[in-house]
Amino acid sequence: ATLLSIRRGITRSLAASTAVVALVEITTHLPSQGRSSEFYHQLADSVVTPLLRKYLDPERAHNVAIFFAKRDLSPVYRPNAIEQSLDMSNNVCGIKFPNPIGLAAGFDKNGEAISALQRMGFGYVEIGSVTPLPQPGNPKPRMFRLIQEGAIINRYGFNSHGLMAVYDNIKNYRNLLDQIHNDNKHKKNNTIVSSFLSNLSTLLFPYHISSPSTLLGVNLGKNKVSEISEGDDYCKGIRKLG
């Protein structure tokens, strides 16, 4: 009798879980599309972003955005059928960009969220500006919102963790890409169950998905303690990160 009760309990739990997942799928598409779903994008645009703007000053909101992106909680771009049929690539100086819209330096100043930003669909992601030595930048407040213009004034003043910290972040990013490549090579030997679980994890938490066609750029800066006429700071950046 006890074993029968346990089986019935498990059956009810599975049925209830299936019903919940089905309901969530119908209403939000989160189980199948994860952070690529329209629901997730609307949640980020209509709820999270306005709350950040209302309760946090611009720099704190910026830091929170990086915090979420580092932990793979930012939206993921998934092109629709029309977008997939279009060729938006551009060739500039022999370099192919998958599309002409990129993220300029200033958002991810220290290369902390490269993978997450690439998955947003940019044609390129530029990190920095990076200075040879760590420096705090200008005194706060140093970022200001222009509400009516839909713009901001950035007076950070090249706050940077320095070359070595950014180098380590890029190295970790490259190691992750190598791991992705190796994992993908072994996927064809997966069982049906393990493949299903892997795909489900990919959709909900695609930490190991990157956009290999998205270019990575690094913007270099100079330390305030350096002489204006000297180019050594830029040479140091090129030698270390180039």
MOZI-V573754 format. One record per residue. RES is the residue in one letter. PHI is phi in whole degrees, 0 to 359 (999 if undefined). PSI is psi in whole degrees, 0 to 359 (999 if undefined). D_FIRST is the distance of its C-alpha to the first C-alpha in Angstrom with 2 decimals. Layout:
<<RES | PHI | PSI | D_FIRST> <RES | PHI | PSI | D_FIRST>>
This chain:
<<A | 999 | 320 | 0.00> <T | 295 | 317 | 3.78> <L | 296 | 320 | 5.48> <L | 295 | 320 | 5.09> <S | 296 | 320 | 6.19> <I | 296 | 316 | 8.68> <R | 298 | 318 | 9.92> <R | 297 | 320 | 10.52> <G | 297 | 318 | 12.25> <I | 295 | 318 | 14.29> <T | 298 | 316 | 15.25> <R | 297 | 319 | 16.42> <S | 296 | 317 | 18.30> <L | 295 | 318 | 19.98> <A | 296 | 316 | 20.97> <A | 295 | 318 | 22.38> <S | 297 | 318 | 24.19> <T | 298 | 319 | 25.64> <A | 295 | 319 | 26.88> <V | 295 | 314 | 28.48> <V | 298 | 318 | 30.17> <A | 297 | 318 | 31.39> <L | 296 | 316 | 32.84> <V | 296 | 322 | 34.55> <E | 296 | 315 | 35.91> <I | 296 | 320 | 37.35> <T | 273 | 330 | 38.98> <T | 232 | 339 | 40.13> <H | 63 | 18 | 39.66> <L | 297 | 318 | 38.70> <P | 299 | 324 | 35.87> <S | 267 | 328 | 38.31> <Q | 250 | 345 | 41.62> <G | 57 | 227 | 40.85> <R | 282 | 2 | 44.06> <S | 270 | 351 | 46.10> <S | 291 | 152 | 44.73> <E | 298 | 325 | 47.12> <F | 300 | 314 | 44.77> <Y | 296 | 320 | 45.01> <H | 295 | 317 | 48.78> <Q | 295 | 322 | 49.13> <L | 298 | 317 | 47.05> <A | 292 | 317 | 49.39> <D | 283 | 321 | 52.56> <S | 264 | 341 | 51.88> <V | 241 | 301 | 49.86> <V | 295 | 309 | 50.05> <T | 298 | 313 | 53.74> <P | 300 | 324 | 55.05> <L | 294 | 319 | 53.13> <L | 299 | 318 | 54.66> <R | 292 | 328 | 58.08> <K | 283 | 320 | 57.70> <Y | 254 | 350 | 56.48> <L | 237 | 146 | 57.86> <D | 289 | 164 | 61.39> <P | 305 | 318 | 62.19> <E | 290 | 320 | 61.93> <R | 297 | 319 | 58.62> <A | 298 | 319 | 57.22> <H | 300 | 314 | 58.55> <N | 295 | 323 | 56.88> <V | 294 | 321 | 53.53> <A | 299 | 317 | 53.82> <I | 296 | 321 | 54.42> <F | 302 | 313 | 51.48> <F | 294 | 317 | 49.11> <A | 296 | 320 | 50.72> <K | 300 | 330 | 50.43> <R | 260 | 19 | 46.67> <D | 56 | 46 | 46.42> <L | 247 | 7 | 45.66> <S | 273 | 157 | 48.69> <P | 299 | 153 | 48.66> <V | 244 | 134 | 48.93> <Y | 280 | 131 | 51.39> <R | 229 | 110 | 50.25> <P | 293 | 142 | 53.16> <N | 278 | 182 | 52.76> <A | 298 | 319 | 54.06> <I | 294 | 316 | 57.59> <E | 296 | 325 | 57.80> <Q | 292 | 334 | 56.67> <S | 277 | 349 | 59.51> <L | 265 | 143 | 62.16> <D | 255 | 103 | 64.03> <M | 258 | 12 | 64.84> <S | 289 | 152 | 65.85> <N | 225 | 144 | 69.19> <N | 249 | 120 | 71.39> <V | 233 | 117 | 73.40> <C | 55 | 37 | 75.64> <G | 81 | 3 | 73.70> <I | 254 | 128 | 70.33> <K | 267 | 124 | 67.74> <F | 255 | 128 | 65.79> <P | 297 | 332 | 62.79> <N | 202 | 161 | 63.79> <P | 277 | 2 | 66.55> <I | 258 | 118 | 64.40> <G | 233 | 169 | 63.83> <L | 258 | 115 | 62.89> <A | 282 | 167 | 65.97> <A | 298 | 153 | 66.19> <G | 120 | 333 | 65.49> <F | 275 | 299 | 61.83> <D | 261 | 86 | 60.22> <K | 289 | 336 | 63.07> <N | 240 | 14 | 61.48> <G | 65 | 39 | 59.38> <E | 271 | 341 | 56.06> <A | 224 | 42 | 54.28> <I | 300 | 309 | 55.95> <S | 299 | 315 | 52.93> <A | 297 | 320 | 51.57> <L | 290 | 324 | 55.02> <Q | 296 | 324 | 55.51> <R | 287 | 353 | 52.29> <M | 281 | 351 | 53.76> <G | 103 | 10 | 56.03> <F | 292 | 152 | 59.39> <G | 284 | 336 | 62.04> <Y | 203 | 155 | 62.76> <V | 234 | 125 | 61.66> <E | 247 | 123 | 64.34> <I | 260 | 166 | 63.47> <G | 112 | 189 | 65.91> <S | 284 | 145 | 68.53> <V | 248 | 127 | 68.31> <T | 256 | 153 | 70.95> <P | 305 | 313 | 71.72> <L | 252 | 149 | 71.03> <P | 299 | 143 | 68.45> <Q | 208 | 148 | 69.99> <P | 280 | 342 | 68.75> <G | 85 | 197 | 70.69> <N | 284 | 160 | 72.36> <P | 297 | 153 | 71.67> <K | 272 | 152 | 69.05> <P | 285 | 148 | 68.85> <R | 219 | 6 | 69.67> <M | 226 | 136 | 67.67> <F | 224 | 138 | 68.36> <R | 271 | 139 | 66.91> <L | 249 | 91 | 69.22> <I | 299 | 309 | 67.01> <Q | 295 | 325 | 69.40> <E | 275 | 350 | 70.27> <G | 63 | 42 | 66.69> <A | 219 | 175 | 67.85> <I | 225 | 157 | 67.92> <I | 252 | 123 | 70.65> <N | 254 | 114 | 69.72> <R | 234 | 41 | 71.78> <Y | 301 | 319 | 69.45> <G | 80 | 39 | 72.34> <F | 60 | 46 | 70.66> <N | 292 | 130 | 67.98> <S | 209 | 147 | 66.49> <H | 279 | 351 | 64.40> <G | 97 | 165 | 66.98> <L | 302 | 315 | 67.25> <M | 296 | 319 | 65.08> <A | 295 | 316 | 62.06> <V | 292 | 322 | 62.35> <Y | 302 | 316 | 62.90> <D | 296 | 320 | 59.65> <N | 295 | 318 | 57.79> <I | 293 | 321 | 59.31> <K | 298 | 317 | 58.52> <N | 296 | 322 | 54.84> <Y | 296 | 316 | 54.89> <R | 295 | 321 | 56.47> <N | 297 | 323 | 53.97> <L | 295 | 319 | 51.17> <L | 298 | 319 | 52.88> <D | 297 | 320 | 53.10> <Q | 296 | 319 | 49.41> <I | 300 | 314 | 48.69> <H | 300 | 316 | 50.93> <N | 292 | 321 | 49.21> <D | 296 | 319 | 45.71> <N | 295 | 328 | 46.82> <K | 293 | 331 | 48.20> <H | 265 | 354 | 44.82> <K | 296 | 328 | 42.85> <K | 293 | 344 | 43.62> <N | 265 | 3 | 41.64> <N | 289 | 152 | 38.45> <T | 284 | 170 | 35.32> <I | 300 | 317 | 34.20> <V | 295 | 313 | 31.43> <S | 294 | 326 | 33.84> <S | 294 | 318 | 36.52> <F | 298 | 313 | 34.34> <L | 297 | 321 | 33.42> <S | 295 | 317 | 37.09> <N | 293 | 321 | 38.33> <L | 296 | 317 | 35.96> <S | 297 | 322 | 37.14> <T | 298 | 318 | 40.70> <L | 290 | 319 | 40.49> <L | 277 | 319 | 39.00> <F | 226 | 72 | 40.74> <P | 281 | 60 | 43.59> <Y | 293 | 335 | 45.06> <H | 258 | 11 | 46.13> <I | 260 | 128 | 47.83> <S | 229 | 172 | 51.54> <S | 252 | 98 | 54.41> <P | 296 | 339 | 56.56> <S | 276 | 349 | 59.39> <T | 283 | 126 | 59.72> <L | 279 | 148 | 62.64> <L | 248 | 125 | 62.62> <G | 240 | 157 | 65.81> <V | 233 | 125 | 66.90> <N | 267 | 127 | 69.49> <L | 259 | 144 | 71.68> <G | 227 | 176 | 73.45> <K | 244 | 150 | 75.83> <N | 288 | 150 | 75.54> <K | 295 | 334 | 77.63> <V | 281 | 351 | 79.29> <S | 276 | 155 | 80.62> <E | 288 | 140 | 84.06> <I | 299 | 324 | 84.10> <S | 283 | 349 | 86.44> <E | 270 | 142 | 84.28> <G | 253 | 12 | 81.84> <D | 298 | 323 | 80.27> <D | 298 | 320 | 77.05> <Y | 290 | 322 | 76.46> <C | 295 | 322 | 77.32> <K | 298 | 319 | 74.83> <G | 295 | 317 | 72.12> <I | 296 | 316 | 73.04> <R | 295 | 324 | 73.17> <K | 277 | 321 | 69.79> <L | 249 | 351 | 67.80> <G | 285 | 999 | 69.83>>
